Amino acid sequence: MSLQLGDTAPDFEADTTEGRISFHDWLGDSWAVLFSHPKDFTPVCTTELGYMASIKPAFDKRGVKIAGLSVDPLDKHETWAQDIAETQGTAPNYPIISDADFEISKAYGMLPSSVDGDPGDRTPADNQTVRNVFVIGPDKKIKLILVYPMTTGRNFDEVLRVIDSLQLTAKHKVATPAQWKDGDDVIIAGSVSDDEAREKYPDGWESPRPYIRVVPQPR
């Protein structure tokens, strides 16, 4: 069964390049990004893991943990990490989860429940649906799901932008418009009545239509 926004992120125990973890315990009260890969030593994924390592301070600043996942045994992850460091200039500085038994990929709806056998016998094309990004909130609920094809590298700057929006809108009753970035104007949420909005925004708002109420980003 595929996951939907608002579902609880499935818990699991797994071996990683930073030791064994229980996922929900590892999450704690943090936000998190879990991004998955169909196999080790794949070229696009190599660039992604390296780039995520290079921008990890931006996630740290937002209180967001990062975890990679690949459908391969742990020993391959460790060797792959050396390749990532040498080719991308930055080694993974976050855990890479081993999903060699496919159980996590199945729990997150990325592989069918019928998949079994030796992961070494499977090609990247066999696992091509394991190319997801999950953003998970401190409440363990899934806030964002992105699914990418194997031939298109993921835009993790966009993931940061979405996290900025998610964290802002979790604190304030606002929504962010198209192309929004941190510091831009926002929209008062439709769940807020005009009377409530006047209390919070006594200076009023711009309203090109009655259902669009634009205000500066709350701080």
Phi, psi and omega per residue, in radians:
M1 nan 2.281 -3.131
S2 -1.335 2.644 3.138
L3 -1.481 2.661 3.096
Q4 -2.102 2.805 3.042
L5 -1.041 2.367 -3.116
G6 1.648 -0.242 3.059
D7 -1.247 2.676 3.029
T8 -1.275 2.283 3.097
A9 -1.102 2.190 -3.127
P10 -0.985 2.363 3.069
D11 -1.432 2.721 3.105
F12 -2.853 2.831 2.952
E13 -1.990 2.439 -3.082
A14 -2.769 2.728 2.998
D15 -1.454 2.440 3.116
T16 -2.343 3.012 3.091
T17 -1.192 -0.155 3.076
E18 -2.037 0.422 3.120
G19 1.788 3.042 -3.116
R20 -1.339 2.426 3.135
I21 -2.253 2.655 2.847
S22 -1.804 2.046 -2.869
F23 -0.992 -0.874 -3.109
H24 -1.127 -0.643 3.069
D25 -1.140 -0.713 3.120
W26 -1.105 -0.666 3.118
L27 -1.101 -0.744 -3.082
G28 1.010 -2.296 3.124
D29 -1.778 0.331 -3.069
S30 -1.637 2.813 2.830
W31 -1.340 2.807 3.123
A32 -2.653 2.678 2.971
V33 -2.070 2.148 3.014
L34 -1.954 2.045 -3.138
F35 -2.172 2.346 -2.918
S36 -1.935 2.751 -3.041
H37 -2.415 2.444 -3.060
P38 -1.261 -0.397 -3.106
K39 -3.032 2.680 3.052
D40 -1.261 2.796 3.090
F41 1.051 0.622 2.990
T42 -1.781 2.430 -2.934
P43 -1.141 -0.790 -3.116
V44 -1.141 -0.752 3.139
C45 -1.110 -0.597 3.100
T46 -1.034 -0.764 3.119
T47 -1.162 -0.634 -3.107
E48 -1.170 -0.804 -3.127
L49 -1.108 -0.668 3.105
G50 -1.169 -0.741 -3.129
Y51 -1.158 -0.726 3.107
M52 -1.041 -0.674 3.103
A53 -1.103 -0.673 -3.085
S54 -1.223 -0.474 -3.122
I55 -1.875 0.233 3.140
K56 -0.960 -0.651 3.097
P57 -0.976 -0.546 3.115
A58 -1.183 -0.625 3.070
F59 -1.263 -0.719 3.107
D60 -0.990 -0.743 -3.124
K61 -1.036 -0.536 -3.115
R62 -1.645 0.070 -3.133
G63 1.237 0.619 -3.085
V64 -1.985 2.198 3.049
K65 -1.521 2.675 3.134
I66 -2.103 2.432 2.977
A67 -2.487 2.286 2.978
G68 -1.626 2.839 3.088
L69 -2.532 2.408 3.065
S70 -2.473 2.558 -3.107
V71 -1.477 1.192 3.128
D72 -2.720 2.811 3.130
P73 -1.185 2.804 -3.052
L74 -1.067 -0.669 -3.088
D75 -1.104 -0.538 3.081
K76 -1.234 -0.635 3.107
H77 -1.012 -0.755 -3.059
E78 -1.169 -0.683 3.091
T79 -1.219 -0.696 3.115
W80 -1.070 -0.666 -3.141
A81 -1.019 -0.600 3.096
Q82 -1.154 -0.736 3.082
D83 -1.077 -0.738 -3.129
I84 -1.069 -0.769 3.131
A85 -1.073 -0.761 -3.060
E86 -1.279 -0.618 -3.070
T87 -1.620 -0.481 -3.064
Q88 -1.885 -0.226 3.088
G89 1.540 -0.101 3.130
T90 -2.488 2.184 3.103
A91 -1.408 2.620 3.054
P92 -0.953 2.254 -3.131
N93 -2.077 0.597 3.130
Y94 -2.625 2.818 -3.099
P95 -1.213 2.447 2.958
I96 -1.913 2.093 -3.038
I97 -1.456 2.416 3.022
S98 -1.593 2.146 3.100
D99 -2.104 0.848 -3.047
A100 -1.160 -0.346 3.089
D101 -1.706 0.089 3.052
F102 1.195 0.063 -3.005
E103 -1.170 -0.648 3.139
I104 -1.237 -0.769 3.118
S105 -1.037 -0.659 3.086
K106 -1.187 -0.788 -3.113
A107 -1.073 -0.555 -3.127
Y108 -1.646 0.176 3.041
G109 1.285 0.349 -3.093
M110 -1.639 -0.365 3.069
L111 -2.331 2.620 3.103
P112 -1.132 2.672 -3.130
S113 -1.143 -0.291 -3.101
S114 -1.424 -0.177 -3.093
V115 -1.177 2.322 3.049
D116 -2.709 -3.045 3.094
G117 1.739 -2.891 -3.096
D118 -1.463 2.131 -3.139
P119 -1.078 -0.444 3.114
G120 -1.162 -0.341 3.126
D121 -1.499 -0.123 -3.107
R122 -1.723 2.480 3.113
T123 -1.598 2.888 3.034
P124 -0.967 -0.627 3.126
A125 -1.119 -0.578 3.088
D126 -1.110 -0.539 -3.079
N127 -1.883 0.375 -2.966
Q128 -1.094 -0.321 3.124
T129 -1.395 -0.090 3.114
V130 -1.579 1.136 -3.106
R131 -2.414 0.910 -3.049
N132 -1.908 2.728 2.933
V133 -2.105 2.181 3.054
F134 -2.019 2.196 2.961
V135 -1.777 2.215 -3.032
I136 -2.113 2.325 -3.109
G137 -1.494 2.999 3.113
P138 -1.056 -0.359 3.099
D139 -1.485 0.113 3.139
K140 1.248 0.194 3.120
K141 -1.588 2.573 3.127
I142 -1.394 2.153 -3.067
K143 -1.801 -0.401 -3.097
L144 -2.674 2.418 2.997
I145 -2.276 2.157 3.031
L146 -2.097 2.407 3.123
V147 -2.188 2.172 -3.073
Y148 -2.045 2.590 2.987
P149 -1.300 2.832 -3.081
M150 -1.123 -0.468 -3.034
T151 -1.525 -0.063 -3.087
T152 -2.084 2.018 3.096
G153 -1.182 2.551 -3.070
R154 -1.387 2.586 -3.141
N155 -1.715 1.678 -3.068
F156 -1.397 -0.259 2.964
D157 -1.148 -0.625 3.070
E158 -1.160 -0.649 3.089
V159 -1.078 -0.724 3.074
L160 -1.074 -0.737 3.133
R161 -1.066 -0.759 3.138
V162 -1.139 -0.685 3.102
I163 -1.090 -0.700 3.062
D164 -0.996 -0.752 3.130
S165 -1.169 -0.790 -3.121
L166 -1.065 -0.760 -3.118
Q167 -1.206 -0.650 3.103
L168 -1.154 -0.843 -3.056
T169 -1.292 -0.318 3.034
A170 -1.277 -0.451 -3.119
K171 -1.615 -0.584 -3.029
H172 -2.179 2.643 -3.120
K173 -1.477 1.159 -3.129
V174 -2.351 2.935 3.023
A175 -2.263 2.769 -3.119
T176 -1.918 2.351 -3.083
P177 -1.374 3.115 3.107
A178 -0.988 2.445 3.087
Q179 1.144 0.203 -3.133
W180 -1.055 2.540 2.951
K181 -2.438 2.834 -3.044
D182 -0.907 2.212 -3.127
G183 1.815 -0.304 3.136
D184 -1.343 2.866 3.058
D185 -1.084 2.729 -3.136
V186 -2.227 3.087 -3.113
I187 -2.005 2.315 3.063
I188 -1.137 2.300 -3.093
A189 -1.066 2.558 -3.134
G190 -1.108 -0.354 3.127
S191 -1.302 -0.159 -3.104
V192 -1.702 2.154 3.120
S193 -1.263 2.852 3.097
D194 -1.066 -0.671 3.139
D195 -1.107 -0.766 3.092
E196 -1.101 -0.734 -3.112
A197 -1.097 -0.649 3.140
R198 -1.135 -0.588 3.105
E199 -1.162 -0.713 -3.088
K200 -1.431 -0.588 -3.099
Y201 -2.155 1.311 -3.056
P202 -1.106 -0.361 3.110
D203 -1.442 -0.004 3.101
G204 1.494 -2.888 -3.081
W205 -2.664 2.836 3.019
E206 -1.466 2.415 -3.060
S207 -2.486 1.456 3.113
P208 -1.105 -0.418 2.995
R209 -2.471 2.685 -3.089
P210 -0.976 -0.522 -3.084
Y211 -1.563 -0.010 3.109
I212 -2.023 1.981 -3.097
R213 -2.190 1.872 -2.993
V214 -1.797 2.295 3.131
V215 -2.403 2.811 3.041
P216 -1.086 2.657 3.124
Q217 -1.055 2.228 3.074
P218 -1.114 2.615 3.118
R219 -2.113 nan nan
